[in-house]
């Protein structure tokens, strides 16, 4: 048996680091030397294509973290299988900064979308497995909210892959659907 509090502490640290690492790809080129404020503004505007993947990934990670902290178990310990799946989940979470960087740099190439969407689909699949293994839920509505959120993440990722065959440059808007997750849960009678 493993203390659930230790897994939760590890989770908070991993999410904090992953969410912080996302911003590291938002940087001006080393050789960038603006001569005035206008050039600086133009240089910052050139970062816009990288900013959308950053914001979307931050939202996805933020929603996953919020979902995790809302899922409370009365059990103070968990079994080995749960702990192992929890580690797989966090392995996938730590990949988000890398997949975000790839999409930010190569958004017009469909394989960058497949990489990002593949990671989010795997995160959803492992999350559903963890949901099934979580011992003694305190409230069922959190479970339902999490299922809605994970389903939306999966659907938006699959939509992104399909859309990447048509227009990879616009595909990130499919992933923006995840922003609606709390509102969808609320409208379906949840607490999100």
N, C-alpha and C positions, 0 to 999 in steps of 0.2 A: 504494500500500500504506500502511496505517495501523498504527502500533505498538499491539499488543494491550494492552500495559501501560497506555497512556494511556486507552484505552476502559475498562479495569477500574477505573482511578482515578476516572474520571468516574462510573462506575456506583456505586462506593462512596459518593461524595459525594451523588449523587441519592437513593440509598436512605436515607442518613443524614438528609438534609433532609426527605424525604417522611415518614419514620417519626416525625420530631420534630414536623412540622406537624400530624400527626393529633391530638395532644393539645391543640392550641390551641382546639378547639371545646368542650373540657371545662372550662367556667368557670362560676362562679356569676354570677348577674345583677349588673350594676353597682349596682343599688339595694339589693342584699341586705345587711342589717345585722342579724345575729342578736343577740339580747339575752342568750342563754345557750348553753351547750353543746348542749342539746337542740335548739334551733332550728338550730344549725350542722349537727348530724347530720342533721336533716330536710332541710336545704338540700342537703347532700351526697348524700343518698339520692335527691333529685329529679333528680340527674344520671345515675342508673342507666340510663335509656333511651338516653343518649348513650354510656355506657361500653361497652356490648356492641358497637356498631359500631366503636368505637375499638380494642378488644381484637381483634376479628375482623380488622380491616384491618391491625393491627400483625402479627398472626400470618401473614396472607397475604403481606404485604410481607417479613416475616422469612423465610418459607419460600422466596419467590422469590429473595431475596438469597443465602440458604444454597445454594440450587440453582445459582445463578450462580457462586458461588465454588468449588463442587465440580466444575463443568465446566471441566476444564483442557484446553488445547490445546497441542500441542508447537510449534505455529507461533508465532512472535514477532510476526508481522504478520497483517493481515487485509485483504481486498479492500474495495472501495468499497461493493458491494452489502451485505455483512455490516455495515459501519459505518452505512449508511443505515437498515437494519432495526433496528440497535441503538439508534439515535436515536429511531425510532418507538416502540420498546419503552419507552424511558425517558420519552417524552412521555406514554404511557399510565400509567406508574408515577407521574408527577407529578400525574396527575389523581385518584389514589386519595384524597388528603386532602380534595379537594373533594367527591367522590362520597360519602365517609364522612360529611362534614358534612351533606350533604343527607339521607342516610339517618338520621343521628342526630337531625335536627330534624323530619323528616317520614316516620318509619318506617311510619306507618299509611296512607300513600299509595303505591299500587302504582308510579307512575312513578318515585319515588325508588329503589325496588328495581330497576327496569329500568335506570336510569342506572348504578347501582353494578354490577349484574350484567353490563351491556353492556361496561363498562370491563374487568371481570375476564375476560370472554369474549375480548375483543380482546387483552388481555395474553397469554392462553393461545395464541391463534391466532398472534400475532407471535412468541411464544416457540417454538412448533413450527417456524415458518419459520427462526428463528435456529438452532435445533437442526440443521436440515437444512443450513444454511450454515456451521456451525462447522467450521473446518479441523482435521484431525488430532486427534481425541479421544485422550486418554491412557487412559481406562478406559471400557469400554462400560457397566458397571453404573451409572455416574453418569448416563449418557444414559437408561437404562431407568428409573431413579429419577425423573428429571426428567419423563419421559413420563407416568409414573404420577401424579405430582404435578399436572402440567398437565391431565391427563384428569380428575382429581378436581375441580380448580378449575372446569373447563368444566361438568362434570356438576352440581356443586353450584350453579353460577350459573344454568344452565338450569332446574334444579329450583326455585331461588328465584323465577325469573320465573313459572313455572307456578303455584307456591304463592301468589304475590302476587295472583292472581285469586281465590283462595279466602280467604286470611287474611293480609294484608300485615304485620300486627303480629307474626306468628310466623315470618316468612320468614327472618329472620337465622339461625335455627337450621339451615336448610339450608346456609348458608355455613359454619357451624361444623364441617361435615364435613371441611373442609380441615385441621383440627387432626389428623385421623387419617392424613394423608398419610405421615408418616415411618413409622408403624406398619404401614401397608399395604405400603409398599415393603419393610420388614424382613421381613414375613411372606411376601412373594413372592420372597424370596431376595436382596433388595438389601442395600445398606449404609446406608440412611438413618438 
